[in-house]
Amino acid sequence: MPCRTAILLALSLIYTSLKGAEPPYWGTIFVNSELVTAKDPSCFQSMKADGMGLRTMYDRRIPGWSRQQAYLFQAAYDDGLNIEVQVNTEFGLSSREVALEYARIIGQLPTALRKDVDTVWIHRGKMPFGGGNRNLLIHTEQAAEYVSSGILEETLIHEASHTSLDEAHARSQGWMDAQQADGSYLSQYAQDYPLREDLAESFLLFLGAEHLADRMDPRDLQTVESTIPHRIAYFRSLDLDLYPLVASPKTVPLSEHYFDRAESRWMLTWPSQPRQTYRVEASVDLMNWNTIAPSIVASEASTQWQGTILDRDILFLRIRQ
């Protein structure tokens, strides 16, 4: 298969060329344990016991696949998604309680990260979580350690990124172009495994920088935005549904606006909340909007933006939060 060999060789050369800069982090799940917490909303709605059934599950303790009986639960979420939670029979009478605990936590994940999660496997053991296979893999002793470190939610976001984003994007031309343009990685883990881990490693801190900036240390925010600006732009272009973690964007009323016709320059002012993120969008028809100034992080109760717009067809501007 000479064609496939050539493609793999080309990818190898591309990723080798990106290894010059030292990544700022080892792994992104460890950067901020307050990015998502147990206090954040969950769109978990209900759970129904569905008896026992034979299921093929992956267990890292084996390690490998096994065909086994499992307790089955159907979890429903208020955005219309449903997940079958498959619990190892080793949990016995506590299986419902275990399923309920993780079904609620998984409901904190954005819709875009749950859309391809059909099943969840839950086993005992202190082994790494897993994503992919239209599934999330959970080992409960490891989960307890993640809870102790405050990174359970961050870890699930990482794994769900594998499940719902990797297949469509990790080897797409747009993503590889963004990697090349950035020229570096956020984490050593991403650099060591660029095809497998870079997207999931990047998405978590994109989520923080773009939508949860008020929870980010300013130094980390600057690091993320300066290290992966093209990856951030790629994720932004996907317009992912981030409910319930991020509310639907809302339009912010302007307190003042001015247009210098000679310079084609706009000045917009709006009431803001410090450390909240805003963006300026433009349109020619009030139906289709494009972001022209992303990630404006407010520092005061009023924020101002100035920009030159040379496109004479653009008639409308708005501020979105």
Secondary structure as UniProt FT lines:
FT   HELIX           2..17
FT   HELIX           28..30
FT   TURN            33..34
FT   TURN            38..39
FT   STRAND          44..59
FT   TURN            60..63
FT   STRAND          64..77
FT   TURN            78..79
FT   STRAND          82..88
FT   HELIX           89..94
FT   HELIX           95..106
FT   TURN            107..108
FT   HELIX           111..114
FT   TURN            115..116
FT   STRAND          119..123
FT   STRAND          130..132
FT   TURN            133..134
FT   STRAND          135..139
FT   HELIX           140..149
FT   HELIX           152..164
FT   HELIX           166..169
FT   TURN            170..171
FT   HELIX           173..182
FT   HELIX           188..192
FT   HELIX           194..211
FT   HELIX           213..215
FT   HELIX           218..227
FT   HELIX           229..237
FT   TURN            243..245
FT   STRAND          251..252
FT   STRAND          256..260
FT   TURN            261..264
FT   STRAND          265..271
FT   TURN            274..275
FT   STRAND          277..283
FT   STRAND          289..297
FT   STRAND          302..308
FT   TURN            312..313
FT   STRAND          316..320
//
